[in-house]
Amino acid sequence: MQGDINSMLLYEGKAKKVFKYTNDTVMMFFKDDATAGNRAKEAVFEGKGKLNASISAKLFEHLHTFGIDTHFIKTNGEYEHECYKLDIIPIEVVVRNRAAGTFCKRYGVDVGTALKNVVVEWCVKDDALADPPICDDAIVALGITDVVTLNQMRETSLHINNILTQLFRRVELQLIDFKLEFGLDKEGKLLLADEICPDTMRLWNKQNESFDKDLFRNDTGDLLVGYRKVEELLINTL
């Protein structure tokens, strides 16, 4: 599919390409590229895109069973998702169950620190600005989205966190944090978008070993081995 419709490429990001498919749908192609630190570190892992497409599809389908509305329609081969076309809200939602990554650097806390409550953060989706944090008032003041939509994004993100935390607990993994994106369909309905996979979340086992992109970020293990383990656990559970 990817080679046949390059002329209809709508968007290319660090990990995916999005192509026009029909008037109301797109085809999302998962790349084998891995990046960290806003492209400060880059590599290609053959088969990574296939793993992310598989994991993300399984998690979207699981969320559908709980009534979460998403852009995901179906897989198309090993590397692609057919999805509803959305107007993406340029805000990344970061949900944190334990301290890790930039949260630790920003606030001077140790990696893995327990949090007294789930933290929901907003970041501007803009690589040129290094995806800076932004508060609710600034989002509304800049016209990025409105209060009602923002509240719906927060409530849906917390609901997704509960669902995924319970799922990963069943396979003895801890969901440390993850990133979500949302968009509006042609009727203005809010849908979960993008992907949900080890590229966009931190997953640790009971020994606090990573099964996510930190394997690449921190040079702590084999990224493909970690991703394959996550896929295997989900296949055996869902």
N, C-alpha and C positions, 0 to 999 in steps of 0.2 A: 504493500500500500504506500509506504513512505516514498519509494522511488517513482511511483506512478503519479503522484500529485504534488510534486515539489512546486509547481506553478501556483498551487492554491495554499501555500504556506501562509498562515495568519500570524504566527508568533513562534519564536524560538527562544527558550530559556536555557538555563544551565543544565537541566536534566531532562527536558522534554521539548518536542516540537508539536505544534497544534496546527492541523490542516482543516480547511473547510471540507465538509462531507456532504451535507444537504443544507437547505436554507435554515434549518433549525438545529442541526447537529454538527459536531466537529469530530475529527479523529485525532486522538492524542497518542503520540509515539514516544515511548520511554527510551531515552538514550543510555548508552553504556558509560557516559562521562560521569566522573565524580569531581566535585569541587568543594573547597573549604576556605573559610576566611575571605568570602567575597572574591573568589577566584585566585587568591594568593597561592593556593595549592590546587593542582589539577592532575587528573590521571584518567585512564580509560580501563575499565574492567569488563572484559568480554562476558556477556550474559547478565550483567547487572540490571540492565533495562528490563529484561524478561522477568527477573526475580521481582523487581519493584512492581511491574504490571500485574503479576500474579498475586502478590501480597495485597496490593491496593485493591484489586478486584474482590478478593475474599473479604476484606474489611468493609468495603462499601456494601457488599451484599449482606454482611452481618448487620450493619447499621440499618439497612432497609427493613430488616425483620423487626426492628424496634421503632419503626415509623420515622426515621430520619430521612429527610428529602435530600437527595444528592444529584449531581449532574451525570453520574455513571449510568449507562444503559446496558452495555455488555462488552465483553472482550472481542477483539477482532484479530485472531492469530495470537502469537506469543508476546508481542511487544506493544500492542495497541488497545486502546479503549475507545469505544464509540460513546460520546457524551452529548448532553444537551448544550447548545451554544448559550453562553451567559455573558452578561456585562459584569466583569469581575470588579468587586470592590477592592481598591488598592490598599488594603489593610491586611497584614498578617496577624492572626490570633495565635498567641503562644500560651499554652496551658501548662502550668508547672505543678507537679505533685511533690517533687523534691528539688533542692538546689543543684544546679549544674550549669555548665557553659557560661554564657555571658552574664547570667544572673549572679554567679559567684564573683566574677570579675568586677561587676558594677557595684555590688554591695559588700564585698570583702568577706564572704562567708565560704566555708569549706565545701568542697564538692560532696554531694550526698546528704547535706544537712536536711533534717526533717523540717517541714513547714507546718505551721499551726493551722493553715487553711490552704485550699487550692488557690493558686494565683493565676489570674487571667491578665495578660499583657497585650497591648496593641503596638504594632510596629508599622511604619510606613513601608509599603512595598515599592522600594526604589533602590536598585543596586548602586546607582551613582551617589546616593546619600548613605549607603551602607545600612539600609533598613533601620532607621533610628526609631526608638520608642516614642510614642505620642500618647497624650492623655485624651480622655473622652471629650472634654470641652474643645480642645484644639481640632479634633476630628470633625466635630459639628461646625465649629467656627470657619473651618476651611472648606466646608461644603462637600467633604469626602463622602459622608453619608449622614443620615438623621438619627436622632436619639432612639426612635422606635426600632429601627433596623439594627442599631448598635446593641440595644438591649436583647433583641432576638438572637443576634450573633453570640452574645455572652451566654444566654440561657442554653442555646443549642450546643455550644462548645462544652459547657459543664455537663450536659446530658451525655454527649459523646464521650467525655472523659470517664464518666461512670460506667458506660457500656464497655469501653475498651479496657479500662482498669480491671474489671471483672473477668473479661475474656483472657487477658494476658496472665492474670493470677491463676487461671485454670491450667495454663501451660508453664507455670512456675517462672514467669518473667514479671519484672516490675516496670510499669509504665512511668518513667521519670518525668518526661515532658514531651510535648509535640506541638507542631505548627499546623494550623488550619487556614484555608482561604474560602471565601464565600463569593457568590455572585447572584445576580438577578436574571431570571428567565424572561421570555418575551411578555409574560403576564405580570412581571414585577414580583414574582415569588422568589423568596430567598432559598438558595440551594447550596449545600456543601459542594465545593469544587476541588480542583487540583488533584492531589494524591494523598494517600495515607500509607506510609511505608517506612522502612528503616532509614531512608534519606531524611525524613521529616520528623522523626521521633527518637527518643532515647529509650532503649530497652536494656535492662540489666537482669542478670540472674541473681540467685540468692547470695552469691559471692561478689556481687557488684561488678561482674565482668560484662562488658558491652556486647551487644548484638546489633549494632547500628553504625551510622557513619562515623562515629567517634573512633572506630577501628582504623579508619583512614585519616581522620583529622589528627589523631594523637599517635599514629603508628604503633598501635597496641595489638594488632592481630590481622588476620586475613578477612577482608571485607566480605568476599564472596562466601566464605565459610559461615560467617555470622548470618548473612541474609538467607542462605540456604536453610540454616537451622530454623529461622523464624518461619519460612515458608513451610517446612516440614511439620513443625508444631501446629500450624494453622490447618494444614491439610488433614492432619490426624484428629483435629478437634472440631472443625466446622463441617 
